[in-house]
């Protein structure tokens, strides 16, 4: 046997199916980094460079002037209404879809995805047709002193519409994967519905719920298309932060536009960091559960 081995020489090394050539790994990594640098890092750097082009004093004036403050305030108002209401809807819809069988269940899943498939501008036009002065409900609402289009209620409705799916779409697959065994056990031990919800269901989906809420908040802050249609662009009254950036840019106030945009960019970057932390905590929790004796 030794003689045969010596004659044949050393056996060739068998490459693992998951082992890729070094040149391929380096090429793909370099291409990914170059793409991110060109289409993400460079624009971000340009935003902050433009924001501080005229110094700190001009930056502070741009973000503290009355129209900018009113735009930030209106954005916060829209987010303050859209996030809690869509959060409540998302949890309710996820509970209904993941835990119960009922007629129209698949139709409800499809309807939740509608804002993803419709352009925000089209959604804004739909609200104008419904709640405008000459719309289906607008005349009746105007007669009773309620104004929706070109007012704060229209902005809130448009923001809510485009952000409906985020929490529900995050929770539905998570809850369907988890199953109902723990909820059934809690109910079997005598727990009421609210006790089961707050002590069993919500703790199990806390990371998915927080992740969906952050995405919902970020989307509500940055919404432009639907809000642009229903706002009327009344400065100081119906202009949100993204619309204020557009107005400043169209007026060739580039430094001020970049200054306001930098605030939204910081919010976006904070969202990315928080999301990454949540994913890391969720993965660590899942790994700890699977490694525990109970998970095994």
C-alpha positions in Angstrom: 0.0 0.0 0.0 2.8 2.4 0.9 4.5 1.6 -2.5 1.3 2.4 -4.4 0.9 5.6 -2.5 4.4 6.6 -3.2 4.0 5.9 -6.9 0.7 7.7 -7.2 1.9 10.7 -5.3 -0.1 12.8 -2.8 -3.8 12.8 -3.3 -5.2 16.1 -4.7 -6.9 18.3 -2.1 -10.7 18.2 -2.5 -12.1 21.7 -2.4 -15.2 22.2 -0.2 -18.4 23.1 -1.9 -18.6 26.3 0.2 -14.9 27.3 -0.4 -14.7 30.0 -3.0 -11.5 31.2 -4.8 -9.8 34.1 -3.1 -9.9 36.3 -6.3 -13.7 35.8 -6.5 -14.2 36.8 -2.9 -12.0 39.9 -3.2 -13.7 40.9 -6.5 -17.2 40.7 -5.1 -16.2 42.4 -1.9 -14.5 45.3 -3.8 -17.5 45.7 -6.1 -19.9 45.8 -3.2 -17.8 48.4 -1.3 -17.4 50.5 -4.4 -21.1 50.4 -5.1 -22.0 51.5 -1.6 -19.3 54.2 -1.6 -20.6 55.6 -4.9 -24.3 55.5 -4.3 -24.5 55.8 -0.5 -21.4 57.3 1.2 -20.7 59.9 -1.4 -24.3 61.3 -1.4 -24.3 61.4 2.4 -21.0 63.2 2.5 -22.4 65.7 -0.1 -25.4 66.4 2.1 -23.4 67.2 5.1 -20.8 69.2 3.1 -23.6 71.3 1.6 -25.3 71.7 5.0 -22.1 73.3 6.5 -20.9 75.1 3.4 -21.6 78.5 5.0 -20.6 77.5 8.5 -22.4 76.6 11.7 -24.2 79.9 12.0 -25.9 79.6 8.6 -26.7 75.9 9.4 -28.4 76.9 12.7 -30.3 79.7 11.0 -31.6 77.3 8.4 -32.9 74.7 10.8 -34.2 77.3 13.3 -36.1 79.7 11.0 -39.9 79.7 11.6 -40.8 77.8 8.4 -38.3 75.0 9.2 -39.5 74.8 12.7 -43.1 74.6 11.5 -42.1 71.9 9.0 -40.4 69.8 11.7 -43.4 70.3 14.0 -45.9 69.1 11.3 -43.7 66.1 10.5 -43.7 65.2 14.2 -47.4 65.6 14.3 -48.0 63.3 11.3 -45.6 60.8 12.9 -47.3 61.1 16.2 -50.6 60.1 14.8 -49.5 57.6 12.1 -47.1 55.5 14.3 -49.4 54.6 17.2 -52.5 54.0 15.0 -50.6 51.8 12.5 -48.8 50.1 15.4 -52.2 49.2 16.9 -53.5 48.1 13.5 -50.4 46.1 12.8 -50.6 44.1 16.0 -54.3 43.6 15.7 -54.1 42.4 12.1 -51.1 40.1 12.8 -53.0 38.5 15.7 -56.1 38.0 13.6 -54.2 36.6 10.6 -51.6 34.4 12.5 -54.0 33.1 15.1 -57.4 32.6 13.5 -59.0 31.3 10.3 -61.9 33.4 9.1 -63.5 34.3 5.7 -61.6 37.0 4.0 -58.3 36.2 5.7 -56.3 36.1 2.4 -58.1 39.2 1.2 -56.9 41.1 4.3 -53.3 40.0 3.7 -53.6 41.3 0.1 -55.1 44.6 1.3 -52.2 45.1 3.7 -49.8 45.0 0.8 -51.7 47.6 -1.3 -49.6 50.6 -0.2 -46.5 48.8 -1.3 -47.9 48.4 -4.8 -49.5 51.8 -5.3 -47.5 54.9 -6.0 -47.7 57.4 -3.1 -48.7 60.1 -5.6 -51.6 58.0 -6.8 -52.6 57.5 -3.2 -52.6 61.2 -2.7 -54.8 61.7 -5.7 -57.2 59.2 -4.3 -57.5 61.2 -1.1 -58.1 64.4 -3.2 -60.9 62.6 -5.1 -62.5 61.5 -1.8 -62.0 64.5 0.5 -61.4 67.4 -1.9 -64.0 70.2 -2.2 -65.4 68.5 -5.3 -64.8 65.0 -4.0 -67.2 62.3 -2.9 -67.1 63.3 0.8 -65.3 66.7 0.6 -68.4 68.8 0.0 -70.2 67.3 3.0 -67.2 67.7 5.2 -66.7 71.3 4.1 -70.3 72.0 4.9 -69.7 70.8 8.4 -66.5 72.7 8.9 -64.1 69.8 8.5 -61.3 70.3 6.0 -59.1 67.4 5.1 -57.3 68.3 1.9 -54.7 71.1 2.1 -54.8 70.7 5.9 -53.2 68.7 8.6 -55.8 65.8 8.6 -55.0 65.1 4.9 -51.3 64.9 5.7 -51.9 62.5 8.6 -54.2 60.3 6.4 -51.6 60.2 3.6 -48.8 59.4 6.0 -50.9 56.6 7.6 -51.8 55.1 4.3 -48.3 54.7 3.0 -47.0 53.3 6.3 -49.8 50.8 7.0 -47.9 47.6 6.1 -44.7 47.9 8.0 -45.7 46.5 11.5 -48.2 44.0 10.2 -45.7 42.6 7.6 -43.0 42.3 10.2 -45.2 40.5 12.7 -47.3 38.1 10.6 -44.5 35.7 9.5 -42.9 35.9 12.9 -46.1 34.9 14.7 -47.0 32.2 12.2 -43.5 30.7 12.7 -43.7 30.8 16.4 -47.0 29.0 16.6 -49.7 29.1 19.3 -48.5 26.5 21.7 -47.5 28.9 24.4 -50.7 30.9 24.1 -52.8 27.7 24.3 -50.9 26.6 27.4 -51.4 30.0 29.1 -55.2 29.9 28.3 -55.3 26.3 29.6 -53.8 27.4 32.9 -56.6 30.0 33.3 -55.0 33.1 31.8 -57.4 35.7 30.4 -57.0 37.1 26.9 -55.3 40.3 28.1 -53.0 38.4 30.4 -52.0 36.1 27.5 -51.5 39.1 25.2 -49.2 41.1 27.5 -47.4 38.3 29.3 -46.9 35.7 26.5 -47.6 37.1 23.0 -46.1 40.6 23.1 -42.9 39.5 24.9 -42.3 36.8 22.2 -42.6 39.3 19.4 -41.0 42.3 21.1 -38.0 42.5 18.7 -40.1 42.2 15.6 -42.5 44.8 17.0 -39.7 47.2 17.7 -38.1 46.6 14.3 -41.4 47.2 12.5 -42.1 50.3 14.5 -38.7 51.8 13.7 -39.2 51.2 10.0 -42.7 52.7 10.2 -41.4 55.8 11.9 -38.6 56.3 9.4 -41.0 55.9 6.5 -43.4 58.4 8.0 -40.7 61.0 8.6 -39.5 60.8 5.0 -42.8 60.5 3.2 -43.0 62.9 0.2 -45.2 61.8 -2.7 -48.6 61.4 -1.1 -48.1 64.3 1.3 -47.0 66.6 -1.5 -50.4 66.0 -3.3 -52.6 66.6 -0.3 -50.7 69.4 1.4 -51.1 72.3 -0.9 -47.6 73.5 0.0 -48.8 76.3 2.3 -45.6 77.3 4.0 -45.7 77.3 7.8 -49.0 75.4 7.8 -49.0 72.3 5.5 -45.4 71.8 4.6 -43.5 68.9 6.2 -39.8 68.6 6.4 -39.3 66.8 3.0 -41.5 69.3 1.3 -39.6 72.2 2.9 -36.4 70.8 1.5 -38.0 70.8 -2.0 -39.2 74.4 -1.6 -35.8 75.6 -0.5 -34.0 73.8 -3.3 -36.4 75.2 -5.9 -35.7 78.6 -4.5 -31.9 78.0 -5.0 -31.4 78.1 -1.2 -29.1 75.1 -1.5 -27.3 75.4 1.8 -30.5 75.7 3.8 -32.0 72.8 1.9 -29.0 70.6 2.7 -29.1 71.8 6.3 -32.7 70.6 6.7 -31.9 67.4 4.7 -29.0 66.7 7.1 -31.4 66.5 10.0 -33.5 63.9 8.2 -30.3 62.1 7.2 -29.2 61.9 10.8 -32.6 60.4 11.7 -32.2 57.8 8.9 -28.7 56.9 10.1 -29.9 56.6 13.7 -32.7 54.3 12.4 -30.1 52.1 10.6 -28.0 51.8 13.8 -31.0 51.0 16.0 -32.2 48.5 13.5 -28.8 46.8 13.4 -28.8 46.6 17.2 -32.3 45.1 17.2 -31.3 42.5 14.6 -28.2 41.6 16.7 -30.2 41.3 19.9 -32.8 39.2 18.1 -30.2 36.9 16.7 -28.5 36.5 20.0 -31.8 35.8 21.8 -32.7 33.2 19.1 -29.3 31.6 19.4 -29.6 31.5 23.2 -33.0 29.9 23.0 -31.9 27.2 20.6 -28.8 26.4 22.7 -30.8 26.1 25.9 -32.0 22.7 27.1 -35.6 23.7 26.6 -34.8 24.8 23.0 -32.9 21.6 22.4 
